[in-house]
Amino acid sequence: MSDTTTTSTKQGSVEMDDVLRYELLESNGPKGAPTGDPVLSVRNLKVSFNTEAGRVDAVRGVNFDLWGGRTLGIVGESGSGKSVTALSLIGLLDDNAHVTGSIKLGNEELIGKTDEEMSQLRGTKISMIFQDPLSALTPMFSIGDQLAEALLTHNPHMSRSDVRKRCIELLSIVGITDPENRLDSFPHEFSGGMRQRVVIAIAIANNPDIIIADEPTTALDVTIQAQILDVLKVAQKETGAAVVLITHDLGVVAGTADDIMVMYAGRGVERASVDTLFAEPRHPYTMGLLGAVPKPHLQAEHRLVPIKG
């Protein structure tokens, strides 16, 4: 007998799995309900690691879908399984990771593919924006060389002039001024925000179907954060991709995501449209996260509500 059942409520179709109830289709989000087939479906995803201290279950039965042109925000505290979930989608987990369940890109099952097979999908079907752009970029190569590598890896027959033209176009899309001359610059010559723009340009170079952004604004100040989130929206519009935005900051997803999944202890404990989750949170942990958001307009004794446990 399956451990997953489906029932109906006045708000739509609701799926019940072992410890989680969430709405599959939510009609009140910024873009309405998703339409058509999802570009990626995740079912009962479990990830564990064998360590010297024993087995660690990092992700414990996660389910979600991604649709083109929509953004799914995955939020939760450090250690909740957000980044492990993201890395499992693109096949970048350590060798000691044990992954079960199903990750389907269209009709193609990704779990069980070799690293060589996944490398054919990275950059073309699924791209990732890492949280530390300085580590993501190679300091010994120019920005132009690194953009060109992203293009030529999957398009080896592109002419030199076409590659340069596309590189200039990519830098323009992400808002870097004087892109033609900036191709010869090196990562250390760019600010943190500019480097993150370059990482986004590399991620969208081959028009992927899915863009995974893992804490893309963590190391940036608030003003630059807003700019990078705007660039991410432009990148999504340019490619039509589904975006997975990993963050611990509810303020980030509030203005960026269409749908939100809240993770706690390796599980997705609530999923809804962004409007519904902020207006009518159902899970106690979600309520705790919202209560912990700083509220400067309230009196000091009511500003923060700590999460117990």
C-alpha positions in Angstrom: 0.0 0.0 0.0 1.3 3.4 -0.9 2.3 5.8 1.8 1.0 8.7 -0.3 -2.7 9.5 -0.6 -4.6 12.4 -2.3 -7.6 14.1 -1.0 -9.5 17.3 -1.9 -10.2 20.4 0.1 -12.0 23.7 -0.8 -8.5 25.1 -1.6 -7.5 22.4 -4.2 -5.8 19.1 -4.5 -3.8 18.2 -1.4 -1.3 15.3 -1.2 -0.6 13.5 2.0 2.7 11.7 2.4 4.3 10.3 5.6 4.6 13.6 7.5 3.8 16.3 5.0 0.7 17.8 3.6 1.1 20.4 0.8 -0.9 21.8 -2.1 0.3 20.6 -5.5 -1.4 23.3 -7.5 -2.1 26.7 -5.8 -4.2 29.2 -7.7 -3.4 32.4 -5.8 0.3 32.9 -6.8 1.6 35.9 -8.7 1.4 33.9 -12.0 -1.7 31.9 -11.1 -1.6 28.1 -11.2 1.1 26.3 -13.2 0.0 25.1 -16.6 1.3 22.3 -18.8 3.7 19.6 -17.9 6.5 20.3 -15.4 10.0 20.5 -16.8 11.3 18.6 -13.7 9.5 16.3 -11.2 11.0 15.2 -7.9 9.4 12.3 -6.0 10.4 10.9 -2.7 14.0 12.2 -3.0 16.2 10.8 -0.2 19.9 11.6 0.2 22.1 10.1 2.9 25.9 10.2 3.5 28.1 7.5 5.1 30.4 9.1 7.6 32.8 7.9 10.3 30.0 8.6 12.9 27.5 6.6 10.9 24.8 7.3 8.3 23.5 10.9 8.0 20.1 11.4 6.4 20.3 14.8 4.8 17.1 14.7 2.7 14.2 12.5 3.7 11.5 12.2 1.1 11.2 15.5 -0.8 8.6 16.1 -3.5 8.1 19.0 -5.9 7.7 20.1 -9.5 9.2 22.8 -11.6 7.5 24.7 -14.4 9.2 26.8 -17.1 9.0 30.5 -16.3 8.2 30.0 -12.6 10.4 30.3 -9.6 10.3 27.9 -6.7 11.9 29.3 -3.5 13.3 26.6 -1.1 13.7 28.1 2.4 14.9 26.8 5.7 17.6 27.2 8.3 21.2 25.9 7.8 21.3 22.1 7.8 17.7 21.7 6.6 18.8 20.0 3.4 18.3 22.9 0.9 21.7 22.8 -0.8 21.9 19.0 -0.8 18.5 18.9 -2.6 19.8 21.4 -5.1 23.1 19.5 -5.7 21.2 16.3 -6.2 19.3 17.8 -9.1 22.5 18.6 -11.0 24.5 15.6 -9.9 27.2 17.3 -7.9 27.0 15.4 -4.6 30.1 13.7 -3.1 30.8 10.1 -4.0 29.7 9.0 -0.6 26.2 10.2 -1.1 23.4 7.6 -1.5 20.5 9.0 -3.5 17.1 7.3 -4.0 13.7 8.3 -5.3 13.1 9.9 -8.7 14.3 13.1 -10.4 12.8 13.3 -13.9 13.8 16.0 -16.4 10.9 15.7 -18.8 10.7 11.9 -19.3 14.4 11.4 -18.5 15.4 9.9 -15.1 18.4 11.6 -13.7 19.1 9.4 -10.6 21.5 6.7 -11.6 23.2 8.6 -14.4 27.0 8.6 -14.5 28.9 11.9 -14.0 29.8 11.8 -17.7 26.1 11.6 -18.7 25.2 14.4 -16.3 28.0 16.6 -17.7 26.1 16.6 -21.0 23.1 18.1 -19.2 24.9 20.6 -17.0 24.9 24.0 -18.7 22.5 23.0 -21.4 19.5 21.6 -19.5 20.4 22.5 -15.9 22.7 25.3 -14.7 23.7 26.4 -11.2 24.6 29.7 -9.7 26.8 29.2 -6.6 26.7 31.4 -3.6 30.4 32.4 -3.7 31.2 33.8 -7.2 34.9 34.2 -6.3 35.2 30.4 -5.8 33.0 29.7 -8.9 35.3 31.7 -11.2 38.8 30.7 -12.1 41.2 33.5 -11.1 43.8 32.6 -13.8 41.5 33.1 -16.8 39.7 36.2 -18.1 36.0 36.6 -17.9 35.8 36.2 -21.7 37.7 33.0 -21.6 35.4 31.5 -19.0 32.3 32.6 -20.9 33.7 31.1 -24.1 34.5 27.8 -22.3 30.8 27.5 -21.2 29.8 28.0 -24.8 32.4 25.9 -26.6 32.0 22.9 -24.2 28.5 22.3 -25.6 28.9 24.0 -29.0 32.4 23.1 -30.2 31.8 24.2 -33.8 30.9 27.8 -32.9 33.1 30.3 -34.8 35.4 32.6 -32.8 33.5 35.6 -33.9 30.2 34.1 -32.9 31.6 33.1 -29.5 32.8 36.7 -28.9 29.5 38.1 -30.0 27.6 35.8 -27.7 29.9 36.6 -24.8 29.3 40.4 -25.2 25.6 39.7 -25.4 25.6 37.7 -22.2 27.5 40.4 -20.3 25.0 43.0 -21.6 22.0 40.9 -20.5 23.3 40.7 -16.9 23.9 44.5 -16.8 27.7 44.8 -17.1 28.6 48.1 -18.7 31.2 48.3 -21.5 31.0 44.5 -22.0 33.3 44.3 -25.0 36.2 45.7 -23.0 35.3 43.8 -19.9 35.8 40.4 -21.6 39.5 40.8 -21.0 39.1 41.5 -17.3 39.9 39.0 -14.6 37.6 38.0 -11.7 39.7 39.9 -9.1 39.1 43.1 -11.0 35.4 42.9 -10.5 33.4 43.6 -7.3 31.4 40.8 -5.6 28.2 41.9 -7.3 29.8 42.1 -10.7 31.3 38.6 -10.3 27.9 37.2 -9.4 26.6 38.8 -12.6 29.3 37.0 -14.5 28.3 33.7 -12.9 24.7 34.3 -13.9 25.9 35.0 -17.5 27.8 31.7 -17.6 24.7 29.9 -16.2 22.4 31.1 -19.0 25.0 30.9 -21.8 23.3 27.8 -23.3 19.7 28.7 -22.5 19.1 26.0 -19.9 15.6 24.7 -18.9 16.4 24.9 -15.2 18.5 27.4 -13.2 19.4 26.6 -9.7 20.5 29.6 -7.6 22.0 28.5 -4.3 22.1 31.4 -1.9 23.1 33.8 -4.7 23.0 36.9 -2.6 24.4 35.7 0.7 27.7 37.6 0.6 26.3 40.8 -0.8 25.0 43.9 0.8 21.3 44.7 0.7 21.5 47.1 -2.3 23.5 44.7 -4.4 21.3 41.8 -3.3 18.3 43.6 -4.9 20.2 44.2 -8.1 21.3 40.5 -8.4 17.7 39.3 -7.8 16.6 41.7 -10.7 19.3 40.2 -12.9 18.1 36.7 -12.0 14.6 37.7 -13.2 16.1 39.1 -16.4 18.0 35.8 -16.9 14.8 33.8 -16.4 12.9 36.0 -18.9 15.7 35.6 -21.4 15.7 31.8 -21.2 12.2 30.9 -20.1 13.8 28.6 -17.5 12.4 27.3 -14.3 14.3 28.7 -11.4 15.0 27.1 -8.0 16.0 29.8 -5.5 17.7 28.4 -2.4 17.8 30.8 0.6 17.3 31.2 4.3 15.9 34.7 3.8 12.2 34.9 3.5 12.5 38.5 2.3 14.3 37.3 -0.8 11.7 34.8 -1.8 8.8 37.2 -1.0 9.7 39.4 -3.9 11.1 36.8 -6.3 9.4 33.4 -6.0 6.0 32.2 -7.3 5.9 29.2 -5.1 7.7 28.3 -1.8 8.7 25.0 -0.2 9.8 25.2 3.4 12.3 22.6 4.5 13.1 21.4 8.0 15.3 18.5 9.1 15.5 17.2 5.5 11.8 17.3 4.8 9.6 19.6 2.9 7.1 20.6 5.6 5.0 23.1 3.6 4.5 24.1 0.0 2.2 26.8 -1.3 2.2 29.9 -3.5 4.2 32.8 -2.1 1.1 34.8 -1.4 -0.7 32.0 0.4 2.3 31.0 2.5 2.8 34.5 3.8 -0.9 35.1 4.4 -2.0 31.7 5.7 1.0 29.6 6.9 -0.1 26.2 8.1 2.9 24.4 9.5 4.2 25.5 13.0 7.8 25.8 11.6 6.7 28.1 8.8 4.9 30.2 11.3 8.1 30.3 13.4 10.2 31.4 10.4 7.8 34.2 9.6 7.7 35.2 13.3 11.5 35.3 13.4 11.7 37.9 10.6 12.8 41.3 12.0 10.0 43.8 12.3 11.5 47.2 13.0 8.1 48.9 13.2 7.0 46.9 16.2 8.0 47.7 19.8 11.3 46.1 20.9 9.7 43.4 23.1 7.7 42.1 20.1 10.3 42.3 17.3 11.5 38.7 17.2 9.8 35.4 18.0 12.4 32.7 18.5 11.8 29.2 17.1 11.7 26.6 19.8 13.5 23.2 19.4 
